[in-house]
Amino acid sequence: MIEALIRALFVAPLPVLAWWLRQRTESWFSPAALFAAWWSVAMGGPLIAAPDFDVWLPAVLVAVIFVALFSLAAIAGERSARVAWGGEQPPRRLSMRVLRATVAAGAVLGVVSIQALVAVHGKSLRDLLDLATWIELGAQFSISRYIDDVDEPLLARLLSIGFFSGSLIGGVLWVRACSRLDRILALAPLVTALLYASVLTTRAVFLYAVMMFGAVQFAMRVYDGQHMRRLLHGRLILAVGLGLAFLVILVALLQTSRAGYDTLDQMADTINHIRVWFCGHISGFSAWYREYVLVDEPLHGGERTLGGLFQLLGLMERRRGVFVDYHSIGAGEVTNVYTIFRGLLEDFGLAGSVMLLIALGWGAGTLYVAALRKRLAAVAALALVYCVLLWSPFGSFMTYNTLLFSYVVFGLVLHLAARPASKGTAVAPAPDPRSCSP
């Protein structure tokens, strides 16, 4: 009981900081307030759901300081940018034809990526109609990835950029939808991402797509001048509750398929695995950091945080899952999920991580204000910032090249879809999100 109280006291500054930041910014879409609020949940949740997991309090304090530094730098960047950016630009219209076409193309490429994936084991899309075959493929891919250390085929990975970029563009289409059919089309890349993830049995694929879909909506609503001033309201609570329920069910089914189970008899083990995956990150960071402070290792200069780009340039070979070492977190469980902070510390050290987080926070606040002032080019960058922040309890979102290249595609599509602002006005009103253009 006393230990739980002490843990709570260490985490308590974050929700207070989040509330204070929210009072000084326009909405919870502000990176400053969002990051502090998100990490309040990321740290407080495990204390409630997994009190039996070990936590080293000095490591918790380091994580709290890192979050606070980023958030304070972000709000400072916002205040500076509000002066530097000047007034609003006339908002740009977006071609619905371009949005619809590129979302549909992304979904189609996603279907082709699934075909390229299952072809490795001599299967086709038609074979996925059989549940037993689906489970068999999941077990085979699990063995290939985690035992034989074999990646999915290069063609499948390249084509997966289709449903990732489609999820980003779909987020824009969802916000600007003219009809229910637009909303249905916007979800198509998410469906292909779900199918891809279920075959490969990697939950992260679908989580990335959903997170990108949501992050773009955040960025577009900032651009449209909308604000989320209340964090807790009925519709949001219902959406989060249903989303978490769906996510738990999805992860349970993927874990069952990964193990090759054709029944739910081992569901107790699966549920325990889910608890470790959702609640083990801060304990994993604690266990690693306790050892890290006792050793003197050379810095990696970005290999952990930007592993995919380093591998692409031939500077390193990225390890599967970024980290191959596991740490005990108590209750007989282990994890290799260490939050984004392990990568930063191994890459840049304590002093370097502090300076980098301050710089990144300042940049995030600047991008937020740029989107508020109707700079359409800032939308893609701000959406990337949101994804980095939301994925930070699990690791670095910047590790995977397919995700980064998807943002390049997204930025190009936004540029192609943009139409000139209305003429004759210096500052036009924010466009109606449901307004339609050809």
N, C-alpha and C positions, 0 to 999 in steps of 0.2 A: 504493500500500500504506500509506504513512504517512498520507495523507489519510483513508483508510478507518478507520485506527486512531484518528485524532483524532475523527472523527465518532462512532465507537463510545464513546469516552470521554465525549463530551457527552451521549449518550443513556443511558449506564450507570447514572446515579443513579436513573432511573425504576424499573427492575426491583428495585433494592435497596430503594427506598422502598416499592414494592408489597409486597415480602416483609416489611418491617418493620411496615407497617400491618396486614398479615394476622396477624401475631403478636399484635397488640393489639386485634383485633376477632374476632367469632365465626366469620366465614366470608368467602369471596370475594364473597358477595352484598352485603357492605358497600360502599356507593358510594365510600368512601375507597380501599379496596384495589382495587376493580374498575376505577375510572378510571385509577389509576396502572398497573395491569397491562395494560389495554387500550391505553393510549398507549405502553407499552413495545413492544407489537407494532406499533402504528401508525407508530412512528418506526423501530424496528429492522428491520421488514420491508422497507421501501424501500432501506435500506442494503445489504441482501443481494440483493434481487431487481432493483434498479435502481441499481447503483453508478455508472452513467454519467450519472445525473441530477444537476444542479447543486444544491448545498445551501449556503446562507449560514449559517455557524455561529452568529453572533449571533441570528439568527431562531430557530434550534433551541434556543438557550439560553432565549430568551423563552418558547417553547412549554413547555419543561421546567419553568420557574418557574411558569407558569400552572397546569399540571397539579399541581405540588407544592402550590401554595397552596390549590387547591380540595380536594385530598385531605386535607391537614392540617386544614383548616377542617372538613371532613366528620367526621373522627374526633373533633375537639373537640366538634362538635355532638352526636355520639353520646354522648360521656361526660356532657355536660351534660343531655341528654334522659333518660338512664337514671335520673338523680336526679329530674328534674322530672316525668316521666310516672308515677312510682310503680309499682305492681304491674300484673300482667296483668289484662285483662278476660276474662270468659268468652267463648270464641270463638263467632262466629255461624255458624249453618248456612246453606247456600245452596240454594235450591229448584232441583232439577235440571230441573223442568218449565220454569221461567223461562229457565234457561240454554240448554236445548235449543231452545226456541221462538225466542229472540232470535238465536241463532247461525244457525238455519235462515232466519229473516227477513233477516238480514244477507247471507247467500249469495244469496237470491232477489233482493234489491235490487241486488246486484252483477251478476247476470245482466241485469237490466233496464238497468243503467248501460252495459253493453256494447252492448245493442241501441240505446240512445240515442246511443252513440258512433259505431257503424258506419252509423246512419241518415243521418248528415251526408253521406256519400258514396253515398247511395241503396242501401245494402246492408242485409241482415238477418242474424240469427244463423245461418240456414241456409246463407248464402253462405260462412261461415267453415269449412264442411266441405271447401271446395276450397283446397288449399295455395297455389295460384297467386294466388287472390283475396286470401288472407291476406297474402301478401308484397306484393301490389299496394297493399292498404290501409296496410300499414306504411310503404311509401315515400310514399304520399300524406299520411299524418299527419306524417311527418318533414318533408316540404316545407312543410306548413301551419304547423308549429310553429317550425321553425328558419329558414325563408326568408321565408314570408309573415307570420310573427309572429301567427298565429291560434291561440287557445286551443281546447281541446276544449269542446263545448257545456256551458253552465251546468248543464243537467239531468243530464248525465253526471257532472259533478263533484260535484253534490249527492248523487246516488245512490251515488257511490263511498264516501260515509261509511258506507254499509251494509256493504261488505266490510272497511273499516278497523275499524269498531266491532265487526263480527263476528269479526275476527281477535283483538281484545282479549278479547271474551267467550269465544271459542274457546280461548284460552289458559287461562282458568279452567276451562272444561269438560274440557280435556285433563288438568289436575291432579286434578280431582274425578271423573274418568270412572268409571262403574260397569260399563262393558262395552266391548268392542271397537267396537261401533256408536257409542258416545259419542266415541271417538277419531276415527273416520272422519268423523262429523258436525263435530267440532271443526276439521277440516282444510278443510271445504267453502269457507269464506270465502277461504282462501289460494288455492284453485283458481280462484275467480272473479277474484281479484287478479292471478293469473298470466295468465289469459286477457285481462284488461283491459290489462295491461302489454305483452303480446305484440302486441295490435292497435295500441296507441299507440306501441310500441317505446320505452317509457321504463322502464328497469330499476328506477329508484328506486321506482316504485309497488309492485312486488312485494317489493323489499327492505324498504320501510316496513312492509308487512303482516307479513312474516316476523319482523322485528325487534319489532314490537308483540306478536305472538304469543309470542315468547320472553321479552320483558320482563315481561309479565304473569305468566308462569310463575315467573320469579325472584321477583316481588313476592308471589305466592301462597305460594310455598314459605317465604318469610320469615314470612308470616302464620301458616303452619302449623307454624312452629318447626323447619323443616328447615334444615340448614346445608351449605354446600359448602366443606368444610375442605381438600380436595385439589383443586388446579386441574387437574392432569394425571392422568387415569386412563383405562383402556382404552376404556370406553364413550364418554367425552367425546371422546377423540382420534379414534375411529372416526367419531362423528357429525360432528365438525368437518371431518374429511377428506372424507367423502362430501358434506357441505354445500358445501364449497369447490369440489369437482369439479363438482357440479350447477350452482353459481353461475357458474363459468367457462363451462360449456357454454351456459347460458342467456344470459349476456351476449354470447357469440359469436354465437348465433343471432339475438338481437335486433339486434345491430349489423349483421349481414348483411342482415336484413330491412329495417332503417332505410335502408341504402344501396340497397335495391332489387335486391340480388343474388339470383338464383335458383339459383346454384351456390356451391360452397365454394372457387372458384379464388382469391378474394381473401382467404383465411383468414389469410395472413401479416399483412396490414394490420389485420385484425380483432384478432388476438392482440396486436399492438403497441398497438392502442387500449386493450385490456384492461389491459395493463401500465401505461399512463399513468393510467388511471382508478383502479387499485388502488394505485399507488405514487407518483403525481405530487403528492399533496396537500401533503406537507411541502416539496417543492421549489417548488410553487406559492406557498405561504405565504412561503417564503424570498425568492423573486423579488419578490413584492409588498412585503414588509416592508423590503427593501433600498431601495426607492423611497419608501416611506411615511415613513421617518425623515428624509428630506431635504425633505419638503414640510410645509406647515402648512395643513391643510384643516379647515373647520368640522366639529364633531361632528354626527352624525345622530340622536342621541337615541333609538335603538332601531329605526330603519328597516331596518337590515340584519338584525338578530336577530329582529325580530317583523314582518317585511315584510307578511305577510298581514293582520294586524290593522290595521296602518297603512293599507293599501289599503282595507280594509273600512270604516274610519272616514273615508275620503276625504282622508287626510293626505298620501298619496303614491301613485304608480303603481309597483307592484312589477315589477322587471325580470325577464325570463325567466331562470331559472337563477340568480337573485339577482345574479350578477355577469356582465356582458356582455364585460368586458375579459379578454383572454388574455395570459399571460406565458410567455416561453420558459423551459423547464426543462432545456435541454441535449439532446444527442443528436438535435437537429432536431425536438423535440416541444414542444407548447404545452399549457396547461391553464387552466381557469377555476375549478378547485377549490382553495380556500384555507383550509380548516378553519374551525371556528367562531370562531377567534381573530381573523381579519380583521374579521368583522362586529362583534365586541366592541370592537376597537380603533377602528374607524371610528365606532361609535356612542358610545363613552364615553371614548375616550382610554386612555392607559396607566394612569394613576392610577385612573380610574373602573373600568377592567376589573379591576384588582387588587381593589378594594373589592367589586365585584359578584361576582367569583369566590369571595371569602371568604364573602360573605353566602349565595350559592347553595350552597356547600359545607356551611356550617352548617345550612342548611335541609334539604339532602339527608340529612345524618346524623340530623337530628331525625325526618324522615319514616321513615327506616329503623327507628329505635327504636320509633316509633309503631306500625309494622306488626308488629314483634316483640311488642309489648304488646297485640296483638289489636285494634287500632283498624282496623276494616274500611274506613273512609273513607280511610285513608292508603294503601290498596293501589293505587287508581287514580293518585294523585299520585306514589307511588313508581315505578310502572310508567312514568309519563311521564318521571321523572328518569332512569331507566335508558335510555330511548330517546334522550334528549338526550345522554347520555354516550356511548352507542354510535355515534351519528351524528356526533359532534363532529369526527372527522377529515375529514369531507366538508363539513360546514356546520352551519347551525342547523336543528334539527328543528322549531323553533317558527315557522318561516317560513310554513308552509302551513296555512290555515284548516281545510281538510277534516280534517287530522290532529288539530288541537286540538278541533274539534267532536266528533270520534269519541271523545275522552276524556270529553267532557261526557256523551255518550250512554252510554258505559261506566259512568261513575259513577252515572247514574240507574238503569241495569240492576242494578248491584250493590245499590243501595238497595232496589229492588223484590224482588230475589231473597233478600235477607237475612231470616233467620228468628230469632226470639228464642233466646238461649242456654238451655241446660238449667237448669231451676229447682232451687233447693235447694243449690247449691254456690257458694261465693264465687269459686273459681277452678277452672274445668273443664279437663280435659286437652285438648290440641290435638286437633282432629278428625282422624279417619282420612281422608286424601285420597280414598280410594275409598268412603267411606261415602255412602249415598244417602238423600236426603230427597225427599218428594213435591213 
